[in-house]
Each structure stands twice: as C-alpha cells, then as structure tokens.
Amino acid sequence: MQRSIRVRWGNLKVGILLVIAFGVLMWASLSGTGTSIFQPKGLFVCYFTNVNGLLPGAPVWMSGVEVGNVKVIEFVNLDSVKVVRVTCRAKKSVWKQLTPGTVVQLGTIGFLGDKYVEIIPSLKPGEPLAEGGELPVRDAGSAERLFKEGEEAMAEAGSIMSNLDSIMMRINRGEGSL
C-alpha cells in the first residue's frame, strides 16, 4: 500500500500557529521585566549572619530598580558575623556605582513577603568594585525584633499608665500638694 504524504492546509495552519505562539512565549520570558539573560553582569559577594529566607534567584535592587539577582547562597562560617555568603549578579551598566561606601541590606517585599537584596549606593566617587569583590552589609532589622521591641514598649506604657492611675487616685483623695 502506497502512502501519500499530503499535508492538509488546516494542519499546516495549526503548526504555524504553534511555532509563532512558542516564539512569542520565549521572547516574553527572556525579555520580560527585570534583567535579561543577554545583558552582561558582574558578580559580587556579601556576608550575612542570617538571610531570613532569602532564596537563590531573588532580585537584587538598587534605588528601587531591579539590577540583578542572587546566584548562590552558601554557609561559610568564617566568623560570628560572616556565616552565610550570598553571591549576587548585577548589570555591568550599574557597576560603576558600586564604589567604596556602597552597602547592601536585605529587604522584604511587603511586610512579610519575599526577600530581596538591596544595594544602597554611595554618594562618594571612587574606584568601582572589582569583579567578585565584597560589599559590606547593613542590618535593616527584622520583623521579630520589631515585634519584640513593640512588646517591650507596650509593657512600659502599661507601667506608666498604672503609675498615672495611682497618682490620680491620690489626687482624688486629696493627698499631696495639689
């Protein structure tokens, strides 16, 4: 039995449509928001005591603009402060702003949302950071510490209110110089 290889016009249209849809999806995924895989990037490292849930692939922001991402997170235990090394990538176009005095800190999207690395550029001019160089870390605080300080403040406010209450009771009874 002889087979004929005839492609129907309907099948060809479906195939062309699938190829175009796949091409559009690839273009959208590679050129979407943030950084592109085609932009040149440089690596820098920073050391944290606690990364509070930071994940590889998390964004790196500078002045509210996404300029890179986190590449690797690893335990190094160099000392009591340098416990976790975070290797980040940043666009080469912003590399000239990574001068002495530039620091990094962890940020949170929303109050308890995803973590990101924020670069806080220095206003002092200087020689840019070398490829693979280290940026110092600034502690931005954590939600747990904020809650603990809030509890302490509420306890102190309660103590002040009880003292004011006892003073007001004495005044009402006519005790004291008032």
C-alpha positions as CSV (number, residue, x, y, z in Angstrom):
1,M,0.0,0.0,0.0
2,Q,1.4,3.3,-1.0
3,R,1.3,6.2,1.4
4,S,0.9,9.7,0.2
5,I,2.4,12.5,2.2
6,R,-0.1,15.1,1.8
7,V,-0.2,17.9,4.3
8,R,-3.6,19.4,4.7
9,W,-3.8,23.2,4.8
10,G,-5.6,23.0,8.2
11,N,-2.7,21.0,9.7
12,L,-0.2,23.5,8.3
13,K,-2.1,26.4,9.8
14,V,-2.1,24.8,13.3
15,G,1.6,24.1,13.0
16,I,2.5,27.6,12.0
17,L,0.3,29.0,14.9
18,L,2.1,26.8,17.4
19,V,5.5,27.9,16.2
20,I,4.5,31.6,16.4
21,A,3.0,31.1,19.9
22,F,6.1,29.3,21.1
23,G,8.3,32.1,19.7
24,V,6.2,34.8,21.5
25,L,6.4,32.9,24.8
26,M,10.2,32.6,24.5
27,W,10.6,36.2,23.7
28,A,8.3,37.3,26.6
29,S,10.1,35.1,29.1
30,L,13.6,36.3,28.0
31,S,12.9,40.0,27.7
32,G,10.4,40.5,30.5
33,T,10.7,42.8,33.4
34,G,13.9,42.8,35.5
35,T,17.1,41.7,34.0
36,S,17.7,39.8,30.8
37,I,20.0,36.8,30.3
38,F,21.6,38.7,27.4
39,Q,22.8,41.7,29.5
40,P,26.4,41.4,30.8
41,K,26.5,41.0,34.5
42,G,29.3,41.1,37.2
43,L,29.4,39.1,40.4
44,F,29.9,40.4,43.9
45,V,29.6,38.8,47.3
46,C,28.2,39.8,50.7
47,Y,28.2,38.0,54.0
48,F,25.2,37.8,56.4
49,T,24.6,36.4,59.8
50,N,21.0,35.4,58.9
51,V,19.4,35.6,55.4
52,N,15.9,35.4,56.8
53,G,14.5,33.2,53.9
54,L,16.4,34.7,51.0
55,L,16.4,32.3,48.1
56,P,18.6,31.9,45.0
57,G,17.1,33.8,42.1
58,A,15.7,36.6,44.4
59,P,16.0,40.0,42.9
60,V,18.8,42.5,43.6
61,W,17.6,46.1,43.6
62,M,19.3,49.4,43.5
63,S,17.3,52.6,44.2
64,G,14.1,50.6,43.6
65,V,15.2,49.3,40.2
66,E,15.9,45.6,39.7
67,V,19.5,45.3,38.5
68,G,20.3,41.6,39.1
69,N,19.6,38.5,41.1
70,V,21.0,36.3,43.8
71,K,23.1,33.5,42.3
72,V,24.3,31.3,45.2
73,I,23.6,31.2,48.9
74,E,26.0,29.0,51.0
75,F,27.2,28.5,54.6
76,V,30.8,29.5,55.1
77,N,31.0,30.2,58.9
78,L,34.1,32.4,58.6
79,D,33.3,34.2,62.0
80,S,30.3,35.1,64.1
81,V,29.1,37.7,61.6
82,K,30.1,36.1,58.3
83,V,28.0,32.9,58.5
84,V,26.3,32.9,55.1
85,R,27.9,34.0,51.8
86,V,25.5,35.4,49.2
87,T,26.8,35.7,45.6
88,C,24.9,38.2,43.6
89,R,24.9,39.3,39.9
90,A,24.4,42.9,38.9
91,K,24.2,44.5,35.5
92,K,27.5,45.9,34.3
93,S,25.7,49.2,33.5
94,V,25.3,49.9,37.2
95,W,28.7,48.5,38.2
96,K,30.3,52.0,38.1
97,Q,28.0,53.0,41.1
98,L,29.4,50.2,43.3
99,T,32.1,52.5,44.9
100,P,33.6,52.5,48.4
101,G,30.8,53.2,50.9
102,T,28.2,51.2,49.0
103,V,26.4,48.8,51.3
104,V,23.8,46.0,50.9
105,Q,20.9,45.0,53.1
106,L,18.1,42.5,53.0
107,G,14.7,43.9,52.2
108,T,11.2,42.5,52.2
109,I,8.5,42.9,49.6
110,G,5.5,43.8,51.7
111,F,5.6,43.3,55.5
112,L,6.2,39.5,55.5
113,G,6.7,38.9,51.8
114,D,9.6,37.7,49.6
115,K,13.1,38.7,50.4
116,Y,15.5,40.7,48.1
117,V,19.0,42.2,48.3
118,E,19.1,46.0,48.2
119,I,22.2,47.8,47.1
120,I,22.5,51.3,48.7
121,P,24.9,53.2,46.5
122,S,27.5,55.6,48.0
123,L,27.4,59.2,47.1
124,K,31.2,59.4,47.3
125,P,33.0,59.0,44.0
126,G,35.7,56.3,43.8
127,E,37.0,53.3,42.0
128,P,34.3,50.8,41.2
129,L,34.2,47.4,43.0
130,A,36.4,44.7,41.4
131,E,34.7,41.7,39.9
132,G,33.9,39.2,42.7
133,G,34.6,41.8,45.3
134,E,32.8,42.1,48.7
135,L,30.2,44.7,49.6
136,P,29.6,45.3,53.3
137,V,26.3,44.6,54.9
138,R,24.0,46.9,56.8
139,D,21.4,45.4,59.2
140,A,18.0,46.6,58.2
141,G,16.3,44.9,61.2
142,S,13.8,42.1,61.3
143,A,10.1,41.7,61.9
144,E,10.8,39.5,65.0
145,R,12.9,42.2,66.6
146,L,10.3,44.8,65.7
147,F,7.6,42.7,67.4
148,K,9.8,42.2,70.5
149,E,10.5,46.0,70.8
150,G,6.8,46.6,70.4
151,E,6.0,44.2,73.3
152,E,8.6,46.0,75.4
153,A,7.2,49.4,74.6
154,M,3.6,48.2,75.4
155,A,4.8,46.8,78.7
156,E,6.5,50.1,79.6
157,A,3.4,52.1,78.5
158,G,1.3,49.9,80.8
159,S,3.7,50.6,83.7
160,I,3.4,54.3,83.1
161,M,-0.4,54.1,82.9
162,S,-0.6,52.3,86.3
163,N,1.7,55.0,87.8
164,L,-0.5,57.7,86.4
165,D,-3.6,55.9,87.7
166,S,-2.2,55.7,91.3
167,I,-1.2,59.4,91.2
168,M,-4.8,60.3,90.0
169,M,-6.3,58.3,92.8
170,R,-4.1,60.2,95.4
171,I,-5.2,63.5,93.9
172,N,-8.9,62.4,94.1
173,R,-8.5,61.5,97.8
174,G,-6.9,64.9,98.5
175,E,-3.4,63.6,99.3
176,G,-0.3,65.5,98.2
177,S,0.3,69.2,97.5
178,L,-2.3,69.5,94.7
